[in-house]
């Protein structure tokens, strides 16, 4: 069976099981030290198999090493059995990485005639970079599934609330009317774009196989004509993309993956921030399906999932910044510390984004709208939310200065509808209709339809003529 995560620390107690990272609860096991150790072993086994596929390593060697290291199938992690992770941790200090002591452990497990093929020609960075990509691909694939699930549920939410008018807010204040569905459409497009970017980079994550100085010299001396094709054979065994060339100090696989993960947490963070704001007691327009409790205040229904997603969105950019700083300092043919700084940063970024996406599925699945609260807030300013419409449609009749006086009077506590009805130049105008926020949502419904059509693979046109225009939006005669 795979290595037990509980054995990850030398004293037998796991150093980090997620007590301080509840956002990732239930999702972080795939990124544990034990899973990374399995990935390292998988890279070592795949290298021997690549030598065999190239016709260089004997078939019996490939079989023996595959069995000893727990090889299962191409693209699947090895199941090497219990690994002495405590030993790997302590001995990694001497060489600066865990691959050096791991090779010694693996050679102990392989029969003597086949040992010379373990780690043959590779350098530690080849194995460690490849293991990171294996770990990243598995985690990012699961993350991507959650992003797609979130998008589907957002589409359903937007469809259900397509025509429900609500107050749009800019700089914290009421602006003009929008719809609940249109707001959700903004969330939807952000998540879809983040998912598309993550899907692209996940498919491009490459194996690393370049030898000590990035020249594949050791492979050429052993494999001759087989050496140029060896990195691609290696990648095929692992289910990773074939590398375009050595990337020991060309760190785009790490930085582009990091950027995609940050875009995902950005998109999810917008949803969480909106939900948290709109679920405030005094606003009350949205509520999570299962609110969190308080240890001291039993009346509270905290937007716990939104809070956790926001924590991820706050942390993720800083983790990605570490990746970029490391990439920019990747000197010579192997970085002196910059490479090492990537490992924990990338894993924590994967963990953070993975958890945020899992919590987003839960959040969106149970998201509820309180129509009464939406309507209450929409009418809170007594019609002033459509002041822009009044400027467009009524100012030409009574003058811009007079309209500003009326709006100011209404803002000071006057009845906007009565102030407008008192204007002789507005006689015959349906004041109630022109003040109805539902009549001034612009193209909100079409924006929702366009987003839904994009998801269905159609060719949307937000500007297409409305076959059934709302008569309240037409300019008064």
C-alpha positions as a printed Julia matrix, in Angstrom:
477×3 Matrix{Float64}:
   0.0    0.0     0.0
   1.15   3.63   -0.39
   3.23   5.16    2.33
   1.31   6.09    5.47
   1.09   9.9     5.86
   1.2    9.45    9.64
   4.78   8.24    9.31
   5.87  11.47    7.63
   7.78  12.85   10.61
  10.83  11.29   12.22
   9.08  11.02   15.6
   6.11   9.2    14.04
   3.73  12.14   14.35
   2.68  13.96   11.22
   3.99  17.51   11.27
   1.03  19.04    9.42
  -2.33  17.35    9.09
  -4.19  20.57    8.28
  -5.3   21.83   11.67
  -4.46  25.37   10.62
  -5.71  24.95    7.05
  -9.39  23.93    7.33
 -10.04  25.2     3.79
  -8.23  22.1     2.51
  -9.93  19.58    4.77
 -10.59  16.33    2.93
  -8.47  17.31   -0.07
  -4.9   17.6     1.2
  -4.02  13.92    1.61
  -3.07  13.72   -2.07
  -0.35  16.3    -1.36
   1.06  14.75    1.81
   4.75  13.99    2.17
   3.91  10.32    1.75
   2.28  10.97   -1.61
   5.29  13.0    -2.71
   7.57  10.16   -1.67
   5.45   7.83   -3.81
   5.84  10.25   -6.71
   9.62  10.24   -6.31
   9.62   6.45   -6.44
   7.34   6.54   -9.48
   9.81   8.77  -11.31
  12.65   6.4   -10.51
  10.68   3.38  -11.7
   9.61   5.19  -14.87
  13.22   5.98  -15.7
  14.15   2.29  -15.66
  11.09   1.51  -17.77
  12.1    4.24  -20.24
  15.53   2.64  -20.54
  13.73  -0.62  -21.29
  11.42   0.99  -23.85
  14.52   2.39  -25.55
  15.9   -1.13  -25.85
  18.83  -0.43  -23.55
  17.84  -1.9   -20.18
  17.16  -5.67  -20.2
  13.52  -6.75  -19.97
  14.2   -8.75  -16.81
  15.65  -5.63  -15.19
  12.56  -3.62  -16.05
  10.32  -6.3   -14.58
  12.39  -6.72  -11.45
  12.69  -3.01  -10.71
   9.01  -2.37  -11.51
   7.98  -5.07   -9.06
  10.4   -3.97   -6.34
   9.27  -0.34   -6.52
   5.54  -1.07   -6.7
   4.9    0.01  -10.29
   1.2   -0.15  -11.15
   0.55   1.44  -14.55
   1.56   4.35  -16.75
   0.4    7.57  -15.18
  -0.35   5.89  -11.84
   1.7    6.43   -8.68
   3.8    3.55   -7.44
   2.84   1.71   -4.27
   6.3    1.12   -2.82
   5.17   0.08    0.63
   6.4    1.78    3.76
   9.26   4.15    3.09
  11.53   5.39    5.87
  10.46   8.99    5.46
  12.05  10.0     8.74
  15.36   8.77    7.41
  14.86  10.6     4.11
  14.09  13.82    5.94
  17.15  13.7     8.17
  19.53  12.57    5.43
  18.2   15.14    2.93
  20.12  17.8     4.85
  23.44  16.39    3.7
  22.72  16.7    -0.02
  20.06  19.4     0.04
  17.23  17.21   -1.26
  15.53  13.88   -0.46
  16.36  12.15   -3.74
  19.93  11.27   -2.74
  18.95   9.19    0.32
  15.91   7.81   -1.53
  18.11   6.3    -4.24
  20.07   4.45   -1.57
  16.83   3.11   -0.08
  15.52   1.96   -3.44
  18.72   0.22   -4.39
  18.44  -1.76   -1.17
  15.08  -3.03   -2.4
  16.25  -4.08   -5.84
  18.17  -7.31   -6.43
  21.9   -6.72   -6.92
  22.06  -7.49  -10.69
  19.54  -4.73  -11.42
  20.6   -2.01   -8.98
  22.85  -0.2   -11.43
  19.76   0.78  -13.46
  18.12   2.63  -10.57
  18.59   6.38  -11.12
  20.82   5.55  -14.12
  22.01   8.78  -15.76
  19.63  11.03  -13.86
  20.34  13.9   -11.52
  18.36  14.64   -8.36
  16.57  17.57   -9.96
  15.26  15.35  -12.76
  13.54  13.11  -10.24
  12.35  15.82   -7.88
  10.98  18.12  -10.61
   9.22  15.18  -12.22
   7.71  14.1    -8.9
   6.42  17.64   -8.34
   4.79  17.59  -11.75
   3.2   14.21  -11.01
   1.85  15.46   -7.71
   0.7   18.7    -9.31
  -1.07  16.99  -12.19
  -3.08  14.7    -9.93
  -4.06  17.53   -7.61
  -4.78  20.0   -10.42
  -6.95  17.44  -12.21
  -9.09  17.03   -9.09
  -9.16  20.81   -8.63
 -10.26  21.25  -12.23
 -13.17  18.87  -11.71
 -14.33  21.0    -8.77
 -14.03  24.19  -10.82
 -16.13  22.68  -13.61
 -18.67  21.49  -11.05
 -18.79  24.96   -9.51
 -19.34  26.49  -12.95
 -22.22  24.13  -13.71
 -23.91  24.96  -10.44
 -23.37  28.68  -10.99
 -25.02  28.35  -14.4
 -28.04  26.74  -12.76
 -28.14  29.51  -10.15
 -27.88  32.24  -12.8
 -30.65  30.63  -14.85
 -32.93  30.36  -11.83
 -32.43  34.04  -10.91
 -32.1   35.44  -14.42
 -34.86  38.02  -14.04
 -34.7   38.77  -10.32
 -33.84  42.48  -10.0
 -31.39  43.48   -7.3
 -29.37  46.5    -6.31
 -25.99  46.75   -8.02
 -23.36  48.38   -5.82
 -20.27  50.34   -6.79
 -17.77  51.53   -4.21
 -20.09  50.02   -1.55
 -23.08  52.19   -2.56
 -26.25  51.52   -4.55
 -25.62  52.22   -8.21
 -28.29  51.01  -10.67
 -30.45  47.88  -10.73
 -28.98  44.61  -11.91
 -30.26  41.07  -11.48
 -29.17  38.29   -9.16
 -28.58  36.19  -12.27
 -26.35  38.79  -13.91
 -24.18  39.01  -10.82
 -23.85  35.23  -10.79
 -22.92  35.34  -14.46
 -19.87  37.41  -13.58
 -18.84  34.73  -11.11
 -19.51  32.05  -13.7
 -17.33  33.59  -16.38
 -14.47  34.06  -13.95
 -14.55  30.43  -12.85
 -14.83  29.15  -16.43
 -11.85  31.16  -17.59
  -9.78  30.03  -14.64
 -10.74  26.42  -15.33
  -9.83  26.72  -19.01
  -6.4   28.1   -18.13
  -5.77  25.41  -15.55
  -6.83  22.7   -17.97
  -4.35  23.95  -20.57
  -1.36  24.12  -18.27
  -2.21  20.81  -16.57
  -2.09  19.07  -19.95
   1.3   20.68  -20.64
   3.05  19.77  -17.38
   6.29  18.09  -18.49
   8.61  15.48  -17.11
  12.17  16.54  -16.41
  15.11  14.51  -17.68
  18.29  16.32  -18.58
  21.16  14.94  -16.51
  23.66  16.66  -14.28
  24.25  19.82  -16.31
  21.18  19.79  -18.54
  23.01  18.26  -21.53
  21.85  14.59  -21.27
  25.52  13.65  -21.49
  25.13  10.64  -19.23
  22.23   9.32  -21.3
  24.12   9.76  -24.56
  27.1    7.85  -23.2
  24.88   4.96  -22.12
  22.11   4.95  -24.69
  23.75   6.31  -27.8
  21.06   6.84  -30.42
  18.35   6.1   -27.85
  19.25   9.13  -25.7
  17.37  11.86  -27.64
  14.08   9.96  -27.36
  14.54   8.99  -23.73
  12.86  12.07  -22.14
   9.72  11.48  -24.22
   9.68   7.77  -23.3
  10.14   8.74  -19.67
   7.24  11.2   -19.85
   4.98   8.62  -21.52
   5.51   6.2   -18.63
   4.4    8.92  -16.26
   1.46  10.37  -18.17
   3.22  13.73  -18.38
   4.01  15.86  -21.4
   7.32  15.3   -23.14
   9.68  18.16  -22.23
  10.62  20.56  -25.02
  14.09  20.57  -23.53
  15.81  20.76  -20.17
  14.02  23.14  -17.79
  16.3   22.97  -14.76
  16.46  26.77  -14.78
  13.6   27.52  -17.18
  10.8   27.36  -14.66
   7.67  28.06  -16.7
   6.02  24.76  -15.71
   6.09  25.92  -12.1
   5.25  29.59  -12.62
   2.5   29.05  -15.2
   0.91  26.42  -13.0
   1.19  28.79  -10.06
  -0.45  31.56  -12.06
  -3.31  29.26  -13.08
  -3.86  28.28   -9.47
  -3.95  31.92   -8.4
  -6.45  32.77  -11.13
  -8.65  30.01   -9.78
  -8.5   31.32   -6.22
  -9.06  34.86   -7.52
 -12.26  33.8    -9.26
 -13.48  31.85   -6.26
 -12.5   34.67   -3.94
 -14.81  37.08   -5.77
 -17.74  34.74   -5.18
 -16.83  34.29   -1.54
 -16.42  38.04   -0.99
 -19.79  38.8    -2.54
 -21.54  36.07   -0.6
 -19.93  37.14    2.66
 -20.95  40.76    2.08
 -24.48  39.98    0.93
 -25.05  37.6     3.81
 -24.37  40.27    6.43
 -27.24  40.51    8.9
 -28.22  43.99    7.73
 -28.13  42.97    4.04
 -29.35  39.39    4.1
 -29.73  38.84    0.36
 -27.72  35.61    0.23
 -27.09  32.76    2.63
 -24.96  29.66    2.55
 -26.88  26.43    2.69
 -25.12  25.33    5.87
 -23.94  28.29    7.87
 -21.23  27.96   10.46
 -21.81  28.43   14.15
 -20.07  30.48   16.81
 -18.5   29.21   20.01
 -19.92  32.18   21.93
 -22.95  33.48   19.97
 -25.53  30.78   19.24
 -27.64  33.07   17.06
 -24.94  33.41   14.41
 -24.96  31.69   11.03
 -21.53  32.49    9.72
 -20.72  32.17    6.0
 -17.99  29.69    6.92
 -17.23  28.42    3.43
 -16.94  31.93    2.06
 -14.57  32.79    4.89
 -12.35  29.8     4.13
 -12.33  30.51    0.38
 -11.36  34.1     1.08
  -8.49  32.92    3.24
  -7.21  30.91    0.27
  -7.61  33.85   -2.11
  -5.6   36.06    0.24
  -2.74  33.58    0.59
  -2.45  32.25   -2.96
  -0.89  35.29   -4.7
   1.9   35.45   -2.13
   2.73  31.79   -2.61
   2.87  32.34   -6.37
   5.12  35.34   -5.79
   7.62  32.98   -4.17
   7.55  30.82   -7.29
   8.25  33.82   -9.51
  11.02  35.08   -7.25
  12.61  31.63   -7.35
  12.26  31.42  -11.13
  13.89  34.81  -11.58
  16.84  33.71   -9.45
  17.35  30.34  -11.17
  21.03  30.87  -11.97
  23.59  28.65  -13.67
  22.42  25.13  -14.56
  20.89  24.42  -11.15
  19.74  27.11   -8.71
  21.41  27.49   -5.34
  18.36  27.75   -3.09
  15.8   29.22   -5.49
  14.83  25.75   -6.72
  14.54  24.51   -3.16
  12.22  27.4    -2.25
   9.73  26.28   -4.9
   8.9   22.91   -3.4
   6.91  23.91   -0.3
   5.46  27.0    -1.99
   4.07  25.04   -4.94
   2.64  22.32   -2.75
   1.0   24.8    -0.39
  -0.42  26.7    -3.35
  -1.88  23.48   -4.73
  -3.3   22.66   -1.33
  -4.81  26.12   -0.92
  -6.4   26.25   -4.37
  -7.58  22.66   -4.16
  -9.31  23.34   -0.87
 -10.87  26.57   -2.12
 -12.39  24.78   -5.12
 -13.8   22.0    -2.95
 -15.38  24.53   -0.6
 -16.73  26.48   -3.6
 -18.69  23.44   -4.79
 -20.29  23.23   -1.35
 -20.93  26.96   -1.23
 -22.58  27.28   -4.61
 -24.56  24.05   -4.24
 -26.37  25.39   -1.2
 -26.45  29.1    -2.02
 -29.85  30.63   -1.27
 -31.45  33.95   -2.14
 -33.83  35.78    0.19
 -36.19  37.51   -2.28
 -37.73  39.68    0.43
 -34.34  41.03    1.46
 -33.37  41.6    -2.18
 -36.55  43.6    -2.77
 -36.21  45.51    0.5
 -32.7   46.62   -0.36
 -33.61  47.37   -3.96
 -36.26  49.86   -2.82
 -34.27  51.2     0.12
 -33.59  54.56   -1.53
 -37.16  55.2    -2.58
 -36.48  55.04   -6.31
 -33.13  56.86   -6.34
 -31.49  53.69   -7.62
 -32.88  54.58  -11.06
 -31.58  58.17  -10.93
 -29.48  57.45  -14.01
 -32.64  56.54  -15.91
 -34.31  59.73  -14.74
 -31.37  61.76  -16.05
 -31.61  60.04  -19.44
 -35.39  60.09  -19.88
 -36.75  62.98  -17.81
 -34.0   65.61  -17.85
 -34.78  66.52  -21.48
 -38.36  67.35  -20.35
 -37.74  69.33  -17.17
 -34.09  70.3   -17.47
 -31.03  68.8   -15.86
 -30.86  71.42  -13.11
 -34.47  70.86  -12.06
 -34.0   67.11  -12.04
 -30.93  67.48   -9.81
 -33.02  69.57   -7.4
 -35.69  66.88   -7.28
 -33.14  64.1    -6.73
 -31.48  66.14   -3.98
 -34.82  66.73   -2.3
 -35.61  63.02   -2.46
 -32.18  62.23   -1.02
 -32.96  64.55    1.87
 -36.1   62.58    2.69
 -38.67  63.68    0.14
 -40.97  61.34   -1.77
 -39.39  61.01   -5.2
 -42.55  59.76   -6.88
 -44.63  62.67   -5.55
 -41.95  65.2    -6.43
 -41.96  63.94  -10.01
 -45.74  63.85  -10.26
 -45.82  67.5    -9.19
 -43.91  68.52  -12.32
 -46.33  69.79  -15.01
 -43.94  68.8   -17.79
 -44.2   65.18  -16.68
 -47.96  64.94  -16.9
 -48.99  61.72  -18.58
 -45.79  59.89  -17.63
 -46.27  56.65  -15.71
 -44.08  57.61  -12.78
 -44.48  54.26  -11.01
 -43.29  52.45  -14.12
 -40.28  54.67  -14.64
 -39.25  54.25  -11.0
 -39.64  50.48  -11.09
 -36.11  49.05  -10.83
 -37.18  45.96  -12.77
 -37.64  48.19  -15.8
 -34.03  49.37  -15.78
 -31.89  46.26  -15.76
 -30.56  46.92  -19.24
 -29.15  43.85  -20.96
 -28.87  41.85  -17.76
 -31.11  39.04  -19.01
 -29.24  38.83  -22.3
 -25.92  38.76  -20.45
 -27.15  35.75  -18.51
 -28.41  34.07  -21.67
 -25.11  34.69  -23.44
 -23.14  33.12  -20.6
 -25.44  30.1   -20.55
 -25.12  29.79  -24.32
 -21.32  29.87  -24.03
 -21.5   26.99  -21.63
 -23.69  25.06  -24.04
 -21.29  25.71  -26.91
 -23.6   28.13  -28.73
 -22.57  31.41  -30.36
 -24.09  34.07  -28.09
 -24.95  37.6   -29.14
 -25.64  39.88  -26.23
 -26.64  42.73  -28.54
 -29.24  40.8   -30.52
 -32.68  42.33  -30.72
 -34.99  41.38  -27.88
 -38.05  39.65  -29.4
 -40.2   40.78  -26.49
 -38.93  44.13  -25.24
 -40.14  45.43  -21.91
 -42.4   48.41  -22.71
 -41.34  50.09  -19.48
 -37.84  50.61  -20.85
 -39.01  52.62  -23.86
 -38.69  56.36  -23.75
 -41.97  58.08  -22.76
 -43.8   59.82  -25.51
